[in-house]
Amino acid sequence: MLAVSLKPTTKSHQEIPMRKALLFAAGLLLATQAFAQSTLPAIDVTAAEIKAFIDALPKDAISDRPIRVVTVGNGKAGVY
């Protein structure tokens, strides 16, 4: 048997403000993500720099000196 709804297809008074609120929230979320994804400069460490660094290390000791340290935003990142 086929069920047929006799309700009118108009939107309720509560549905329209809720839809506007959801669209506003989605737009706000997308806008904040666009601003949050700023790019930071890339730092390259070449194979020659790594080889020169390794060759300069003392042969009879363990070293924890960084190859390169850069400031990234509010912190620092290093290649060890």
C-alpha positions in Angstrom: 0.0 0.0 0.0 1.3 3.5 -0.8 1.2 6.1 2.0 0.4 9.6 1.0 1.0 12.6 3.2 -1.7 15.3 3.3 0.4 17.8 5.1 1.1 21.1 3.3 4.7 21.4 2.0 5.3 24.9 3.6 8.2 25.3 6.0 7.4 25.8 9.6 8.2 29.1 11.3 11.0 27.5 13.3 12.7 25.8 10.4 13.7 29.0 8.5 15.6 30.7 11.4 17.4 27.4 12.2 18.5 27.0 8.6 19.8 30.6 8.5 21.7 29.9 11.8 23.2 26.8 10.4 24.3 28.5 7.2 25.8 31.4 9.2 27.7 28.9 11.4 29.0 27.0 8.3 30.1 30.2 6.7 31.9 31.4 9.8 33.6 28.0 10.1 34.9 28.2 6.5 36.1 31.8 7.0 38.1 31.0 10.1 39.7 28.0 8.4 40.7 30.2 5.5 42.5 32.6 7.8 44.1 29.9 10.0 45.9 28.2 7.1 48.6 30.7 6.5 51.7 29.3 5.0 55.1 29.4 6.6 58.4 29.6 4.7 60.0 26.3 3.8 63.6 25.6 4.9 65.7 23.2 2.8 68.5 21.2 4.1 70.5 19.8 1.2 72.3 16.5 1.1 75.6 18.4 0.9 74.8 20.3 4.1 74.0 17.0 5.9 77.2 15.4 4.6 79.3 18.4 5.7 77.6 18.3 9.1 78.3 14.6 9.5 81.9 14.9 8.4 82.5 17.7 11.0 81.2 15.6 13.9 83.7 14.1 16.3 84.4 10.5 15.4 84.7 9.2 18.9 81.7 11.0 20.6 78.0 11.1 20.4 76.6 14.5 19.5 73.2 16.0 19.7 73.9 19.2 17.9 71.2 20.3 15.5 71.8 20.4 11.7 69.4 23.3 11.4 66.9 25.1 13.7 64.3 27.5 12.5 61.6 29.6 14.1 58.2 28.4 13.1 55.3 30.6 14.3 55.6 30.8 18.1 58.0 27.8 18.4 61.2 26.4 16.9 61.7 23.3 14.7 65.0 21.5 14.2 66.6 18.8 12.1 68.9 16.7 14.3 
